[in-house]
Amino acid sequence: MRMYKCSFDGEEVDLDNPETYNYFSQDVKTLRDKMFTEIGYYYCYVNYWHKDIFDRPDFGLPQKIRVDALIKNFTDNERQNYDNVLWYQEQIFLFQDETENMC
């Protein structure tokens, strides 16, 4: 049991409980595509559409650093988890939790 406190509403969820991700697909290819879509949207959002906000060390830059760490974790560990549906679901969940409150 790994409890996680969501950044947006403070809800606590168990990252090891499949019920946490019941709204996600059970298909690895779909999940992988979803993660790449999320990363692409994030990239455009912080590097082009709102670059002025996310380059500010007093405001957006700390979140950008946290999201970049999530992307690094995803890319570093995907090969070992290529058939692991729960792992992909968790990665998307964590990524969305961090990015849903972007300004």
N, C-alpha and C positions, 0 to 999 in steps of 0.2 A: 504494500500500500504506500503510494507516494502522493501525499496531499499537495495540492497546488492552489494558491489563492489567485483568482483571476484579477487582472489589473483594472478592468473596466468597472465591474460592479462588486468586487470583493468576495464573490461566491467561492467557496472551497469545493474542489472536485478531486477525485482520486484518478490520477493519470493511468493507473493500472486497471481501472474498471472499464470494460468495453462499453458500458452504458453511457459513459462520458461522451462517447463519439457516435452515438446511435443515429445521428443525422448525416453521417458521412457514408460514402460508398464503401463497399466491401471488396472492391476491385482495385488491385495495385496499380494498373495502368491509369485508371481514372484518378486515383489519389495522387499519383506522380504528376499527371497533367495539371491537377488542381494546384499542387505546390508550386510548379513552375509558373502557372498563371498568377498566383499570389506574389511570387518573387518579382515577376515582370512588372506587375502593377506597382508594387512598392518601389521598384527601381525608377520608374518614370516619375512617380509621385515625389520622391525625395531628391532626385537628381535633376529634374527638369521643371515640373509643374510648381513645386514649392521649394526649390533649391535655397532660396534666401532664408527660409525658416530652418531648414535642416542643416545648414552650415553654421548656425549660431551656437556657440558653446554653452550659452546660458539657457538654451531652450530646446531646439530640435536635435542637436548633435548627440546628446546622450542616448536618445531613443534610436537614432541611426546606428550607433555603436552596438546597442543591444540586438537590433534586428540583424545587423551584419554577423554577429556571433551566432545567431540562430541559423543563418544561411550557411555559415562555415560548418557548423555541426551537421547540418543536413548533407552537405556535399562530402564531408569527410566520412560520414557513416552510412551513406546510402548503399554502397556496395555490399556491406555486411548485413543489410536489412532489406535487400531487394525483394524478397517474397513475404515480408512481414507487414501485414495489413495494419496491425495495431501501431506499429512504429510510425508508418506514414500518417495515420490518423492523428497520432500525438504531435508529430511535427507540424502538421497543418493547424491543429488546435492552438499550439503555443505561438505559432506565427500570427495567426489571426488575432489572438488575444493581445499580442504586443502591437499589432498594426491597426486595430479597429479604432484606436483613440488618436490616430494621427490627425493633426489639425487641418 
